[in-house]
């Protein structure tokens, strides 16, 4: 038995992405695909590694996205569902070439795509994009309808006949007893894609944030955070020997030790999306991916693929191409990439990658695996060709096909590298009458699939963007002949980025200055940061702010700034805020203002805080004004806070807040114009308020200063023209 997984077999037959897999035993794999078929794959008789051609058990009218297996002793069915919203129970021995294509049972009740199925004894569990989870019997009776999630429920698991676990796009994990929600907590920073029950005491989650987290099932305490995936993590599984397996959007399958949290092996595939990974009873791994193939990997020497199959897989991998914007975010300095001599140096950890520049100038990627370097692909520039594509009579650098709705033809997304991704995304949404909630996904799609120029500030968050972090440019998403206004701004901006390394190092440095009774346990703090246990981090922040010296309190407010959207408001939160605003340290005042800026986005309680008109006078006072001179980051912070206030006023038609805020704008704005980005956010705030009251006029000094300094900058001109101030 090898300590590493190697290819055992490649199963071909599906004509589109393989989205879901189950395996009742080690000699049978069942798959579901976007080609609308459910297929069974049986191991050949008297063979360890060879498999028969697939049998098509069922053909749907729409994509198959979820499977489970139903076995109540008297019946064995494949449970299948997807975009047709129907849950079908199909006889395990069905074959559409022999039998009819009718399921034995059909469960009707969901209103959107069914993305997960599970079974327990004679019960079936389903979760859906309709924000519900349902418990059924095979006759189609809904025994319990679990309502509470505010968005798609991506995964669901039985804990017992009457206890269930769910997770979803609202970033929460929820526990249920029958149809009553028992508990709920925010587990990730992004959509949670899968749940894995590890034991009676442990479970795991994975997310679009690229993280895998292991939790206590008893009290939902975060125990470990597994880091390594470079993009969305879609699927989790457990081997018979207790290793955790994950797959995702970064071409990789990863094998982890649950005990240590270490990654034991990385298997890279010649495709981007690995939608599903499962473990067979014999310990082999099975994957379904975007190249339409099912691959099986094994540690057993008897089941390793033939040399010809291994060579074919190796060639597929080595000749696969990666867009440079996908790999390392496009930030590749080709002059600093070493040649092949760098491969003489052993890798430090399993799965480590190394870019190599060849003699002819191409870039290859190598991965450290089984104590050797293996080539896993080549970096290519998607803009290496100068050929333009024509769409609706115009020429574009790219015309993408975008699948917005399953079962319908893809929509065309045109893009030129010289324009803002937000402009192209906004135009695409308007042209196709799509909701603005898709904006960030479209922008990320463009950024992941285009290269060739430095987009610079064009890649910054524009009007209508979901957020802007740190000091990144806030870019006007205008484009020529744009059919709608960019005003008002409708989404709050945030400063949320957490630099975990700096937090840990900052704690170690500042801890030395504190009295012994006020010192923080450094090991416990580091574990808490690495596990992203936000509740405990907030407790550390509270201790730091209350007990540490004035300058060192900065660390506490930095923690609160980055965690406030992930926690419930605690009793003395605004006592902390008052301490920060009255601090003698301008940096502490600045960080407190960033905390306040983020609170606007804290659902559901954040907006209510700022609906109290007296809060304005508490926040904006002379000491804050003085901090602008001392602290260079105060300008961008205050301008963003003012912009968020303008969004609140327009959103809720808050006339009293508007009246109280105008004097503050006039007093503070003139001090925020030395930095272009700060000035732009001030102008955008004024423009947003102009849509609330078109009789509102900007302070003359502020207007003249903006015209003088930035009047020839296009993004300023757009707003100035729109509010009719030129």
Secondary structure as UniProt FT lines:
FT   STRAND          6..11
FT   STRAND          18..25
FT   TURN            26..27
FT   STRAND          28..33
FT   TURN            34..35
FT   STRAND          37..43
FT   TURN            45..46
FT   STRAND          55..59
FT   STRAND          64..71
FT   STRAND          76..82
FT   TURN            83..84
FT   STRAND          87..91
FT   TURN            92..93
FT   TURN            96..98
FT   STRAND          105..107
FT   STRAND          114..120
FT   TURN            121..122
FT   STRAND          123..128
FT   TURN            129..130
FT   STRAND          132..137
FT   TURN            138..139
FT   STRAND          142..147
FT   STRAND          153..158
FT   STRAND          163..168
FT   TURN            169..170
FT   STRAND          172..177
FT   TURN            178..179
FT   STRAND          180..186
FT   STRAND          192..197
FT   STRAND          202..207
FT   TURN            208..209
FT   STRAND          212..216
FT   TURN            217..219
FT   STRAND          222..226
FT   STRAND          233..238
FT   TURN            240..241
FT   STRAND          244..248
FT   TURN            249..250
FT   STRAND          252..256
FT   TURN            258..260
FT   STRAND          263..268
FT   STRAND          274..279
FT   TURN            281..282
FT   STRAND          285..289
FT   TURN            290..291
FT   STRAND          294..298
FT   HELIX           301..303
FT   HELIX           307..318
FT   STRAND          321..323
FT   TURN            324..326
FT   HELIX           327..330
FT   HELIX           334..336
FT   HELIX           340..344
FT   TURN            350..351
FT   STRAND          353..357
FT   TURN            359..360
FT   STRAND          363..369
FT   TURN            370..371
FT   STRAND          372..380
FT   TURN            382..383
FT   STRAND          389..391
FT   TURN            392..393
FT   STRAND          394..396
FT   STRAND          398..402
FT   TURN            406..407
FT   STRAND          411..415
FT   TURN            417..418
FT   HELIX           421..431
FT   TURN            432..433
FT   HELIX           436..438
FT   HELIX           439..449
FT   HELIX           456..459
FT   TURN            463..464
FT   TURN            470..471
FT   TURN            480..481
FT   HELIX           500..511
FT   TURN            512..513
FT   HELIX           516..518
FT   HELIX           522..531
FT   HELIX           534..547
FT   TURN            550..552
FT   HELIX           553..563
FT   HELIX           564..566
FT   TURN            571..572
FT   HELIX           573..581
FT   HELIX           586..599
FT   TURN            600..601
FT   TURN            603..605
FT   HELIX           606..610
FT   HELIX           614..619
FT   HELIX           622..630
FT   TURN            632..633
FT   HELIX           634..652
FT   HELIX           655..669
FT   HELIX           670..672
FT   HELIX           676..692
FT   TURN            694..695
FT   HELIX           700..710
FT   TURN            711..712
FT   HELIX           714..722
FT   TURN            723..724
//
